[in-house]
Amino acid sequence: MSQIHISKLPVDPGPAAWNELLPDAAPVSTLNGAVIADWIVIGAGFAGLSAARRLTQLRPSDRIVMLEASRVAQGPAGRNSGFMIDLPHDLSSSDYGGALEKDVILTADNRHAIEFAAAMAKDFGLGHDVFARSGKINGAATAKGDRHNQEYAAHLEQMGEPSELLDAEAMRALTGTNYYRSGLFTPGTAMIQPAAYVRGVAQGLLSAGVAIFENSPVIALEKTTTWQAATPGGTVSAPKVILAVNGHLNSFGYLKGQLMHVFTYASMTRPLRDDEMAVLGGSREWGLTPADPMGTTARRIKAHDGDRLIIRNRFTFDPSMEVNQRRIDVVAKDHDRSFAARFPMLDQVEMQYRWGGRLCLSRNNVNVVSEVQDGLFAACCQNGLGTTRGTLTGLLAAELATQTHSDRLDRALAVAPPTRLPPRLIASLGANAILRWQEHLAGSEL
């Protein structure tokens, strides 16, 4: 017999703004009573939804039950910036790039995940406003950022990947601001409305026969002859379980001391008025990641009630996987400074939503796809690219659990485990000091 008592449940700071833009979700279905299934998928984010979808393809007659601790799109999946990136995006590097051969393989795997996501979007009737292959831009505000873009462009050329360097005027025409001195456009990124995407996929899976229970956190997991997941309202029994809980794999007792828990933060404006959009100019939809990985990500979107701008920056290392409202308030001042520097013509535009989102990273930048116990499979550690790598690890975990061979799965299984971290206090002090120093070095990119 194996018993796992979950040490911590998810806590997500601030509203999930992308979800707030959508109509009210369907009434919640909470687990009550005892259910028997063939599969349990724990977590309804990018990894869990992708795992469930792959299972419907590989085991179409099996009964699949998904358990989500909160509501679909209220957790990290509904809080990210919506960039489903195909190219290397190593947040620990100066310009996202790594070793050439490794990056070529990484890009191919990322594109497989994006194709899988695109197929789900098509199958479940999600429109261009939810999933669009529009590409993205690395925006450079400084000479150092411009060098990062040029170095990254040279790296992409070695990989045989297309990119286009944009000058300051092209960046102004796109964004409406003269803040950026250059940009690097790459065409392979899919831009998504993350909450609409995960809600749409969840609805599609429901139509395909997957049972999804929200507000049903797993509080205990026990293995006898089969696995049994207990929630406050009931239990689900199944021979196989996929843990798609990213960093909360630690809460289930696995890889303790090997996962780095990081928060990043975002703010979204109220809808822009027509006169404000006229003053701003530029394109009405664009997505921009910073040339320096520690800089500011920005997006402009067309929402149902008007155009909005999103600013995302700042990283904090938080082993507790929880931050308080005071942290959000402190970071909000940095967001306001970044917004004012980029869009001084919008000095009367307020932020309507502010929030934080959890990331899980490893020191050696590896994902985790593994059978952590007999019949218990993990898909976690997305290293700051949850949309793409979450999709990939989820579908690969389903392939591992069904013994479905692929070269991608072989590569995922062959990687080293996440490198062990120093003792918690030392790791926390050291990581946050490094993050603050790197943000300082980012300068005006932040």
N, C-alpha and C positions, 0 to 999 in steps of 0.2 A: 504494500500500500504506500502511496506517495501523497502527501498533503502539502498544499501551497496556500498560505494565508497572505493575501495581498496587503503589502505594508502601507501603500499610499494610493489614493484615488486622484484622478486628474483635477487640477485647479487651473482655470484659464482666466487671466486678468483682463478686465475691460470687455466691452461688447465685441462680438464677431461682426464687424461692420459690413462685410460683404453679405452676410446673411440678413442683416437689418434692411438691406436694400430690396430684398425679395418679398413677395407676398407671404402671408402667414403659411407655415408648413401645415401639412395634414395633421390631424390629431395623433398624439403619440400613442404607440402601441408598446406597453411595458410588459415584461415577462411576468406572468403569474402562473403558479403551479409548476408541474413537472412536465418536461418535454423530452422526447427521445428523437435523436437525429443521427445522421451519418457524419456530419461535420459541424464543428463550432468554429466560427471566426470571431475573434475578440478584437474589437476596434473597427469603426466604420469610417476611417480616413482613406487616403489614397491607397495604402497598402492593403487594408482589409477589403475594400471594395474591389480592388483588382484581383485579390486572391479569390474572393467569392465568384467573380465573373469567370475566372479561369476554371474554377471548379465546375461551374455550370457547363462549360465547354467539354471538360474532360470526363465528368461524371454526371451527365444530364439527368439521370434518374435518381440521384442521391438527394436526400433532404439536408439542406444547408441552413443553419441558424447563425445569425450575426447578432452579437451583443455590443451595444454602444453605451458608454458610461453616461453621456449627456444626450443632446439632440444631434442628429446628423448636421454637420456644418457649423456647430457651435465650438468645436475643438480646434486644434491646430490646422486641420485641413481647410477650415473656413476663414483662417486668419493670415494666410501667407499672401504674397504679393501677386501670385498668379502667373509666374513665368515658368513654363514647362520647357526647360533648356536642354538642347541636344548636345552642345559642345562642352569641353572641359570647363568646370566651374569650381575649382578648388579654392575655397575661401581662405586657406592658409597661405596661398601663394601671392606674389605681388600683382600678377596679371591673369590669374585663373589657370594658366597652363601648367603642364607637368612634363613628364617624359614622353617623347614623341610616340613610340610604339604603343605605350599604355594608353595614351589619349586617343589614338585611332580606334582601339578596341572599345574604350569607354564610350566614345561617340556612337559607335555602332550599337552598343547595348542601350544607350539612352534613346536612340531613334527607334529601336524595337519597342521600348516602353511607350514612346509617343504615338507610334502606330497603333499599339494596343489601345491607348486612350482615345485616339481618333476613331477607331472602330467602335468603341463603346459609345462615343458621342453620336456617331451616325446611327448605330443600332437603336439607341434610346431617344432619338429625335432631338438632340441638343443643337441649337442653332449657332450661327456665327457669333452672336452676342455672348455665348457661353464658351465656345472653343473655336479659336481662329489661329491658323498658321500664318501669322503676320510678321514673324521675326522680331528682333529686338535690337537695341542700340546700347553699346557701352559709351556713356557720356563722360568726357574729360573736361574738368574745369581748370586744370593747372597744367603747367609744362610737364610735371612728372606724370600726371595722368595721361597726357598726350603721348609720352614715351611708352607708358604701359600699353596703350592702344596699338602703337606701332609695333612693339615687341610681340604683342598677342597676334596681330595681323600677320607678322612674319612666321610665327609659330603655326598659324592656321594654313598659311600657304604651303609650309612644309608638309602639313597633313593632307594637302590637296583639297582644302575647304575654301569656299568662296567667302569673301567679305568685302566691304566697301568703306573706305575712310571718308568721313564727311567733314567739311570745313565749318568754321564758325557760322557762316551765313546759312549753310544748310541746316545746322542745328537750330538756329534762330527761327528759320522758316518752319521747322517741324514743331518746336516746343513753345514758340512765342517769346522766349527769353534769350538774352544775349549772354547768359551766364556761362555757357559751354563754349570752349575754344575748338573742340573737335568731337567727333563721334565715330564709332566703328559699328556698322550695321552688319548683322549676320542673319540669314533668312530662315534658319531652321527651327527657331523657338515657336512654340504654340503659346498664345496668350489666352488665359482662361479667366472667367469669373468663378473663382474657386468654390464659393458656396453654392452657386447655381449648378456647377459641374457635379460636385459630390451629391447634392440633393437629387439631381437628375439621374445620376448613375444608380443611386439607392432606389429611386422609384422604378427604374428599369429592372433592377434585380428583383424587386418585389413582384413585378409583373411576370418575371421569369420563374417565380416560385420560391425565391429565397425568403425566409422569415427573418425580418429585422425587428429587433426589440430595442427601443431607445430608453433613456433614463434607467438603464439596467446594468449598472456597473458590476463586474465580477469581483466578489469579495472573498471567494475561496475557490480553489481548484484542486480536485482530488482524483487520484487514479487508483481504481481497484481492478476489476476486469475491464472497465472502460473509464473514460474521463467523465467527470461531472463538474460542471461550472455552476457555482451558486451565486445568485444575485439576491438583493433584499426581498424580492417577490417570488422567487422560484428557482428551479434548477433545469439545466439542459445536460443530457447525457449523450455522449458520442464517442466512438473509438479514436477519432483524430481531432486535434485542435490546432488552429493557426493563431499564434499571438502576433497581432499586427498593432502593437501598442507603442512602437518606437522606443523612446527612452524609458517608458514605464516597464520595459522588460526587467529593469532593476527591481521594480515593485513586486514582480513575480519571483524574485530571488535569483535571477540569472545575470551574469556578467557584471556583478557588483564590483565597483572600483575600476571598471574598464570603459564606461560611457561618460561622455562629457555633456552635461545638461546646460544649455545656453538659451537665453531669451533674446529675442529681437523685438523691435517695437515699431508701430506705425500709427499715422494719423491720417484721417480723411476729411476733406473739406465739406462744408454744406454745398448744395447745388449752386453753381455759378449762374448769375443772372445774365440775360442777353447782353447787357452793356458791358459786363465784366468779361464775357467771352470775346466781345468785339475788341476790347482793350488788349486782351491777351493775344489774340490771333493764334496762328499756328494750326496744326492739325488737331482734330477733336479726339483722336485716339492714338496713343503711343505708349510704349513701355521702355524705360531706360534704367539699366543697371550701371553702377559706378565703375569707372576705369580702375579705381583702387577698390579692392573687395571690402574695405572697411568704410567706404563712402556711403553716399545716400542714393537709394533707389527711388525712382519717381515714376508715376503713371498718371495718365489722363484717360478717363473713361466716360462713356456716354451712358448714364443711368436713366431710369424711366422718368426721373424728376429733374433731369438736367445734368450737365457735365460736372465732374468732380475731379479733384487732384488728390493723389495719395503720396505721402512722404514716408519712407522707411529708413531708419538708421539706428545705430547704437546696438551693441551686443553686451550682455552681462552673463557671467558664469554663475549659475545658481544650482548647486548640487541638490537642494531641497525640491527642485522642480516647481517652485512657487515663488511669486513676487507679489508685493502688496501695492495698494493704490498709490502710496507715496512714490514708489519707483516710477509708475506711469506719469505722475505729475512732474517729477524731476526731468524725465526724458522729454516730456511735452515741450519744455522750454528749448531743448535742442532742436526739436522738430520745427518749432516756430521760427527759430533763427535760420534754419536751413531753408524753410519755405520763403521767408522774407528776402533772403539773399538771392533766391532764384526768381521770385515773382514779386518784385517790389511794386509793380503796377496793381497788385491785388491786395493792397494793405488793409482793406476792409473785409476781407474774406476770412471767416472763422473756421476753425476745425470743429466738425460735428461729432466725430468719433475718434477715440484714442484707445489703443489696445496693445497687448503683448502676445507673443506666440512662442511656443516651446520648440527648440531644435534639439537634436541629439547628434553628437559628433564623436568620432574616435580620433585619437592622436595620430594614428597611421592612416586615416582617411579611408577606412574600409567599411563596407556594408556587412550586415549579418543576415545570412540565409542559412539556417541550420536546423537539425533535429536536436533540440536541447534535452529531450527525454523521449522515451519510447512513445511515439504517437503524438508528440508535442513539438510543433514547428514554430520557428521565429522568423519574422521579417521586420528588421529594425535597423536603426542607425543610418539615417539618410544623409548625414553630413551637410545639412543646410540646403538640400535640393529635394525636398519632400515630394513635390509634384511628380518629378521624373523618376527618382530613385525609389520613392515609395511605391509607385506603380510597378517598377521593375522587381523589387524585392517581393512584393505581394504575389505577382504572377509566378515568380520563380519558386516561392514557398509552396504554392499550390502544385507546381510541377514536381517538386521534391517529394511532397506528401503523397502524390499519386504515382511516383516512380516513372515520371515522363522525362525522358532524356533530352537534353539540348546542350549545345556547346556553351551557351550562356550560363546554364545551371552549373556545368562543370567548372567554369571560371569562378562563379560565385562561391562554390564549395572549396575551391583551391586556395582562396585568400587566407592570409594569417588572421588570427582573431584580433579584436581590438587590443591595442597596447594598454597595459595596466597603467593607471594614473598614480601619481604620488599620493601620500596621505591627504585626506580631505581638506584639512586646513591649509596645508601647503599648496595643494592644487588650486583651491579657491583664491588664495591671495596671489599666487603666481599667475594664474590665468587672467584674472581681472586686471592685474598690473600690465600684462602683455597687451590685453585688449585696449586699455586706456592709452598705452604708448603707441600702438598701431593706429588708433583713431587720431591721436595727435599728429602722427606723421602723415596721415591722409590729408590734413590741412583743409583747404577749401573744397576738396572732394566730399567732405562730410557736410 
